[in-house]
Amino acid sequence: MNKNILVINGNPKSESFCKVLASHYIKSSEQGNDVRLISINSLEFDPNLNFGYSGEYALEADLIYFQQSVAWAEHVVFIFPVWWGGMPAKLKGLIDRTFLPDFAFKYKSNNPMPEKLLKNKSADIILTMDAIPFYHRWIQGDPVYRQLKRTTLRFCGFNKVSATYIGSIINSSEKQRDNWVKQVARLAKKV
């Protein structure tokens, strides 16, 4: 069954292991699917939501394209490094500026729970880190996955969100990196 898949390389560096993983995810999922890649390092936008949700913002062209791609996608793949227990600031800014009321969710009068506007979508979150995944998940409490899954994607209607943890990158060998590339390729074939 043909699916629309959006792969987001959320590492702001132009060359990174996240770029390698994104490339292999795309190669492994292209057959029978329509796949788009968005690399955050090539997007130009102001990441600050200066007035919260109370002000009107004109979206830059890259943000409009990003919203169109999220709306188009049935499956969204986030690939990014964990920095200080969270996502890179530019990726957080992308979410802040695009997952807006009337696009991702909508409040109704007399109801504190929003209508979810991004329903029937799934996501893979692929996290690279210099820490050992066990430490990130069980000692630090898995903060970035919890935030992205629960308070963003599920809040907006995504119904299935899974995580893959890759690390420790900083001390990894070529063989370990090759194994992680194969792991991501297998993940892509399951979509």
Secondary structure, DSSP 8 states (H G I E B T S, - for coil): ---EEEEEE--SSSSSHHHHHHHHHHHHH-TTSEEEEEEGGG-------TTTTSS-----HHHHHHHHHHHH-SEEEEEEE-BTTB--HHHHHHHHHHS-BTTTEEEETTEEEEEESS-S-EEEEEEEESS-HHIIIIIS--HHHHIIIIIIIIHHT--EEEEEEEE--TT--HHHHHHHHHHHHHHHHT-
